[in-house]
Amino acid sequence: MLMAAPPALGQAVPAFIRARGGVRLTIGGTPAGSAPLAIAEGGGYRVRFPRGEGCEGVLINTGGGLAGGDRMTVDARVSDGAAAALTTQAAEKVYRSEDADTEIAIRLRLDQGSRLDWLPQEQILFDGARLARSLDVTMARDASLFLAESVVFGRIAMGETVQDGLFRDRWRIRRDGRLVFAEEVRLAAPIAAGLAGKAAADGARALATLLYVAPDAEKRLEGARAILEEARSESGASAFDGMLIARFLSPDPKVLRADIVRFVERFRGRAMPRSWQS
């Protein structure tokens, strides 16, 4: 039987071997508390709910990373009065792309009186990675959303510096049908030089945004700033229009991760998901 030859170095990877898939789930109330009511999985992506206190879902990429042309979607709904936390099994590696973008689309829906803590571990971009990520949230006015997203440009232990590639990040959050938060980030080659700019990241290679959207968000600003006083990363927090936002920058991804863990645990009043502790 004749076998197709592998693509030559620098040649685009055929579309048929690129990963397509994701997870779709609904979390709702049951007599035993919040629990997954419906789950659909595809393309090597899974979600598991370890036994323990509360409803905590762990997203798993069985492929071990994302490459150019891969597309992953997470579509999660938290029904009326339910509460859940969603995280990832490990940091997600985004590898070098010869042509196409790696696409990640996150869609979250929070119904009346619900709460969702969206706490994925960091995404690590290799030199030449091309990541296009989007986050779309629709939520009821009395729902509560807490999310933490972080990205690392290269692995310090491997001496990596991200020069080539692309990072695009698009966030849209709608509350009671009204657009309350919109953000666009775009970094293109030379990425390291862009991050070195004083008005950009001032040399940081690990970035994080933590966002809390809830009826009591603005009242918690002083408490959030008190937590940040212990941070080793460059950080700050502000609150407006029913939202609280905190930013972190660090040249050391380990420092950034430690600061995120400290902030999230103190702000939420509970430990990080177990996958963060392994």
C-alpha positions as CSV (number, residue, x, y, z in Angstrom):
1,M,0.0,0.0,0.0
2,L,1.4,3.4,-1.0
3,M,1.7,5.9,1.9
4,A,1.7,9.7,1.4
5,A,5.1,11.2,2.1
6,P,5.2,13.6,5.1
7,P,5.3,17.3,4.2
8,A,8.8,18.8,3.6
9,L,10.2,21.2,6.2
10,G,8.5,24.5,5.8
11,Q,5.6,23.1,3.8
12,A,2.1,23.7,5.1
13,V,0.6,20.8,7.1
14,P,-2.4,19.3,5.2
15,A,-5.8,20.4,6.6
16,F,-7.0,16.8,7.1
17,I,-4.6,16.2,9.9
18,R,-5.4,19.3,11.8
19,A,-7.5,19.0,15.0
20,R,-11.1,20.2,15.1
21,G,-13.3,19.8,18.1
22,G,-14.2,21.0,21.5
23,V,-16.6,20.7,24.4
24,R,-20.2,21.7,24.9
25,L,-21.8,21.5,28.3
26,T,-24.7,22.6,30.4
27,I,-24.5,22.8,34.2
28,G,-27.6,23.1,36.3
29,G,-29.1,22.6,39.7
30,T,-30.0,19.1,41.0
31,P,-31.2,17.8,44.4
32,A,-27.5,17.1,45.2
33,G,-26.3,20.5,44.1
34,S,-24.9,21.9,40.8
35,A,-23.9,19.2,38.3
36,P,-23.4,18.7,34.6
37,L,-26.7,18.0,32.9
38,A,-25.5,17.6,29.3
39,I,-22.0,17.1,27.8
40,A,-20.9,16.8,24.2
41,E,-17.2,16.2,23.3
42,G,-15.3,16.0,20.0
43,G,-12.0,16.0,18.3
44,G,-9.8,14.9,21.2
45,Y,-11.2,17.4,23.7
46,R,-12.8,16.1,26.9
47,V,-14.2,17.5,30.2
48,R,-14.2,15.6,33.5
49,F,-15.8,16.4,36.8
50,P,-13.7,14.9,39.7
51,R,-15.5,14.0,42.8
52,G,-15.3,16.5,45.5
53,E,-16.9,19.6,47.0
54,G,-18.7,21.7,44.5
55,C,-19.0,21.4,40.7
56,E,-15.6,21.6,39.2
57,G,-14.9,20.7,35.5
58,V,-11.5,20.0,34.0
59,L,-11.0,20.5,30.3
60,I,-8.6,18.1,28.7
61,N,-6.8,18.2,25.4
62,T,-5.7,14.6,24.7
63,G,-3.5,15.9,21.8
64,G,-1.1,17.5,24.3
65,G,-1.0,20.9,22.6
66,L,-2.3,23.0,19.7
67,A,-0.6,23.5,16.3
68,G,-1.3,25.8,13.4
69,G,-4.7,25.2,11.9
70,D,-6.1,23.5,15.0
71,R,-9.5,24.8,16.1
72,M,-10.9,24.3,19.6
73,T,-14.3,25.5,20.9
74,V,-15.7,25.5,24.5
75,D,-19.4,26.3,24.8
76,A,-20.6,26.3,28.4
77,R,-23.9,27.3,29.9
78,V,-24.6,27.6,33.6
79,S,-28.4,27.5,34.2
80,D,-30.5,29.4,36.7
81,G,-29.1,29.4,40.3
82,A,-26.3,26.9,39.5
83,A,-22.6,27.5,40.3
84,A,-19.5,25.9,38.8
85,A,-15.8,26.3,38.2
86,L,-14.1,25.3,34.9
87,T,-10.3,24.9,34.5
88,T,-7.8,23.0,32.4
89,Q,-5.8,19.9,33.1
90,A,-2.5,21.7,32.4
91,A,-1.0,24.7,30.7
92,E,-1.9,24.7,27.0
93,K,1.1,24.8,24.6
94,V,0.6,26.5,21.3
95,Y,3.3,25.3,18.8
96,R,4.9,27.0,15.8
97,S,2.7,27.4,12.7
98,E,3.9,27.4,9.2
99,D,0.8,29.1,7.8
100,A,-2.6,28.9,9.5
101,D,-3.7,30.4,12.9
102,T,-4.5,28.2,15.9
103,E,-8.0,29.2,16.8
104,I,-9.6,29.0,20.3
105,A,-13.2,30.1,20.8
106,I,-14.7,30.3,24.3
107,R,-18.5,30.9,24.6
108,L,-20.0,31.2,28.1
109,R,-23.6,31.7,29.1
110,L,-24.7,32.5,32.6
111,D,-28.4,32.4,33.4
112,Q,-30.2,34.2,36.2
113,G,-28.6,33.9,39.7
114,S,-25.8,31.6,38.3
115,R,-22.0,31.8,39.0
116,L,-19.1,30.6,36.9
117,D,-15.4,30.7,37.7
118,W,-13.5,30.4,34.5
119,L,-9.9,29.5,35.6
120,P,-7.8,27.9,32.8
121,Q,-4.1,27.4,33.3
122,E,-1.7,29.5,31.2
123,Q,-1.3,29.3,27.5
124,I,2.4,29.0,26.4
125,L,3.2,30.3,23.0
126,F,6.3,28.9,21.2
127,D,8.3,31.0,18.7
128,G,6.3,31.2,15.5
129,A,3.0,30.3,17.1
130,R,-0.1,32.0,15.6
131,L,-2.9,32.1,18.1
132,A,-6.3,33.7,17.5
133,R,-8.4,33.5,20.7
134,S,-11.9,34.8,21.3
135,L,-14.0,35.0,24.5
136,D,-17.8,35.7,24.2
137,V,-19.9,35.9,27.3
138,T,-23.7,36.5,27.7
139,M,-24.9,36.8,31.3
140,A,-27.9,37.8,33.3
141,R,-27.6,41.0,35.4
142,D,-27.7,39.1,38.7
143,A,-25.2,36.4,37.5
144,S,-21.6,36.4,38.7
145,L,-18.6,35.7,36.5
146,F,-15.0,35.4,37.7
147,L,-12.3,34.7,35.0
148,A,-8.6,34.5,34.9
149,E,-6.7,34.3,31.6
150,S,-2.9,34.3,31.3
151,V,-0.4,33.9,28.4
152,V,3.3,33.2,28.5
153,F,5.6,34.0,25.5
154,G,8.2,31.3,25.4
155,R,9.7,28.9,28.1
156,I,12.4,30.5,30.2
157,A,13.9,27.1,31.2
158,M,14.5,26.3,27.5
159,G,15.9,29.8,26.7
160,E,13.1,30.6,24.3
161,T,12.3,34.0,23.0
162,V,9.2,34.6,20.9
163,Q,10.1,36.7,18.0
164,D,8.0,35.5,15.1
165,G,4.2,34.7,15.2
166,L,1.0,36.3,16.1
167,F,-1.2,36.7,19.1
168,R,-4.8,38.0,18.7
169,D,-7.2,38.1,21.7
170,R,-10.8,39.3,21.4
171,W,-13.1,39.6,24.4
172,R,-16.8,40.6,24.4
173,I,-19.0,40.4,27.5
174,R,-22.7,41.2,27.4
175,R,-24.8,41.7,30.5
176,D,-28.6,41.7,30.1
177,G,-28.0,42.1,26.4
178,R,-25.8,45.2,26.8
179,L,-22.2,45.1,25.7
180,V,-20.3,46.1,28.9
181,F,-16.7,44.9,28.1
182,A,-14.9,44.8,24.8
183,E,-11.1,44.3,24.3
184,E,-8.8,43.6,21.4
185,V,-5.1,42.7,21.7
186,R,-2.9,42.1,18.8
187,L,0.9,41.3,18.9
188,A,2.7,40.5,15.7
189,A,6.4,40.0,14.8
190,P,8.8,41.1,16.2
191,I,6.8,40.1,19.4
192,A,9.7,40.4,21.8
193,A,10.4,43.9,20.7
194,G,6.7,44.8,21.1
195,L,6.6,43.4,24.6
196,A,9.7,45.4,25.5
197,G,8.0,48.7,24.9
198,K,7.2,50.8,28.0
199,A,3.6,51.4,26.8
200,A,3.1,47.7,26.2
201,A,4.6,45.2,28.7
202,D,7.9,46.9,29.6
203,G,9.9,43.6,29.0
204,A,7.4,41.3,30.6
205,R,6.8,37.9,28.9
206,A,3.9,36.7,31.1
207,L,0.6,38.6,31.1
208,A,-2.7,38.0,32.9
209,T,-6.1,39.6,33.1
210,L,-8.6,38.8,35.9
211,L,-12.1,40.0,35.5
212,Y,-15.0,39.9,38.0
213,V,-18.5,40.8,36.7
214,A,-21.1,40.7,39.5
215,P,-23.6,42.9,41.4
216,D,-20.9,43.5,44.2
217,A,-17.9,43.9,41.9
218,E,-17.3,47.6,42.5
219,K,-17.6,47.2,46.3
220,R,-14.7,44.7,46.3
221,L,-12.1,47.0,44.8
222,E,-10.3,48.0,48.0
223,G,-10.1,44.3,49.0
224,A,-8.6,43.4,45.6
225,R,-6.0,46.1,45.9
226,A,-5.1,44.9,49.4
227,I,-4.4,41.5,48.0
228,L,-2.2,43.0,45.2
229,E,0.0,44.7,47.7
230,E,1.8,41.3,48.2
231,A,2.2,40.7,44.4
232,R,5.7,40.5,43.0
233,S,4.3,41.1,39.5
234,E,3.6,44.6,38.2
235,S,-0.2,44.7,38.9
236,G,-3.1,47.0,39.4
237,A,-6.9,46.9,39.7
238,S,-9.8,49.1,38.9
239,A,-13.6,48.8,39.0
240,F,-16.5,50.4,37.0
241,D,-19.9,49.6,35.6
242,G,-20.4,46.5,37.7
243,M,-17.0,45.0,36.9
244,L,-13.6,44.7,38.6
245,I,-10.5,44.1,36.5
246,A,-7.0,43.3,37.6
247,R,-3.9,43.1,35.4
248,F,-0.6,41.4,35.9
249,L,2.8,41.6,34.1
250,S,6.0,39.8,34.9
251,P,9.3,38.8,33.2
252,D,9.0,35.5,35.1
253,P,6.0,33.2,34.4
254,K,6.5,31.4,37.8
255,V,6.1,34.7,39.6
256,L,3.0,35.6,37.6
257,R,1.4,32.1,38.3
258,A,2.1,32.4,42.1
259,D,0.5,35.9,42.1
260,I,-2.5,34.7,40.2
261,V,-3.0,31.8,42.6
262,R,-2.7,34.0,45.7
263,F,-5.2,36.6,44.3
264,V,-7.7,34.1,43.1
265,E,-7.7,32.1,46.3
266,R,-8.1,35.1,48.5
267,F,-10.6,36.8,46.3
268,R,-12.8,33.7,45.9
269,G,-12.3,32.5,49.5
270,R,-11.5,29.0,48.4
271,A,-8.6,27.0,47.0
272,M,-7.7,26.8,43.3
273,P,-9.0,23.9,41.4
274,R,-7.0,20.7,42.1
275,S,-5.4,20.6,38.6
276,W,-3.5,23.9,39.5
277,Q,-2.0,22.2,42.5
278,S,-0.5,19.1,40.8
